[in-house]
Amino acid sequence: MGEYLVGPDGLRVEPVQLTPGSAHWIFARMVEPAARPGEVWYRVTRGGAAVGGGYFQLDQLQEIVNLADLRAPEQAGEESA
């Protein structure tokens, strides 16, 4: 997936597809043991540090950030990596 969005106060939201054995899979299962392969979760960081558990499903993400506040890096004045 690789693309990410930025939000207020340096928030970075990256969609990740869960693949068995990947780091994303391991961390998502630490948050939710019922996480399934192929699901898309959202890795959330601020200044490089995980926010909360670091991985969220869409409904959980909506509770911590207004999705309308998320922008592509170039729209937010940030260069994409």
C-alpha positions as CSV (number, residue, x, y, z in Angstrom):
1,M,0.0,0.0,0.0
2,G,2.7,2.5,1.0
3,E,0.8,5.8,0.6
4,Y,0.0,7.7,3.7
5,L,-1.9,10.8,4.8
6,V,-0.9,13.5,7.3
7,G,-3.1,15.2,9.8
8,P,-3.0,17.8,12.6
9,D,0.0,18.1,14.8
10,G,2.3,15.8,12.7
11,L,-0.1,12.9,12.7
12,R,0.7,10.3,10.0
13,V,-1.9,7.7,8.9
14,E,-0.7,4.8,6.7
15,P,-3.1,2.1,5.4
16,V,-1.5,-1.4,5.7
17,Q,-2.9,-4.7,4.4
18,L,-2.4,-7.5,6.9
19,T,-0.2,-10.3,5.7
20,P,0.5,-13.4,7.9
21,G,4.0,-13.1,9.4
22,S,4.5,-9.4,8.6
23,A,5.2,-6.9,11.3
24,H,1.9,-5.2,10.6
25,W,0.1,-8.5,11.2
26,I,1.9,-9.1,14.5
27,F,1.2,-5.6,15.8
28,A,-2.5,-5.6,14.7
29,R,-3.0,-9.0,16.4
30,M,-1.6,-7.6,19.6
31,V,-4.3,-5.0,19.4
32,E,-7.0,-7.3,18.2
33,P,-6.4,-11.1,18.2
34,A,-9.2,-11.6,15.7
35,A,-7.5,-9.6,13.0
36,R,-7.6,-11.4,9.7
37,P,-5.3,-11.7,6.7
38,G,-6.2,-9.2,3.9
39,E,-7.8,-6.7,6.2
40,V,-6.7,-3.1,5.9
41,W,-5.7,-1.5,9.1
42,Y,-4.2,2.0,9.7
43,R,-0.8,2.5,11.3
44,V,-0.9,5.8,13.2
45,T,2.2,7.7,14.3
46,R,3.1,11.2,15.4
47,G,6.8,12.3,15.1
48,G,7.7,8.6,14.4
49,A,6.1,7.3,17.6
50,A,3.0,5.1,17.7
51,V,-0.2,6.7,18.7
52,G,-2.0,4.5,21.2
53,G,-1.6,0.9,20.1
54,G,-0.3,2.2,16.8
55,Y,-2.7,0.1,14.6
56,F,-6.5,0.9,14.2
57,Q,-9.4,-0.3,12.2
58,L,-11.3,2.4,10.3
59,D,-14.1,2.8,12.9
60,Q,-11.4,3.2,15.6
61,L,-9.4,5.7,13.5
62,Q,-12.5,7.9,13.1
63,E,-12.6,8.1,16.9
64,I,-9.1,9.6,17.2
65,V,-9.0,11.9,14.1
66,N,-11.5,13.6,11.9
67,L,-10.9,11.9,8.6
68,A,-11.7,15.2,6.8
69,D,-8.5,16.7,8.4
70,L,-6.2,14.1,6.7
71,R,-4.3,15.3,3.6
72,A,-1.9,14.0,1.1
73,P,1.7,14.9,2.1
74,E,2.1,17.3,-0.7
75,Q,-1.1,19.1,0.2
76,A,0.1,19.5,3.7
77,G,3.5,20.9,2.7
78,E,5.4,17.6,3.4
79,E,7.5,15.6,1.0
80,S,6.5,12.0,0.7
81,A,9.0,9.3,1.6
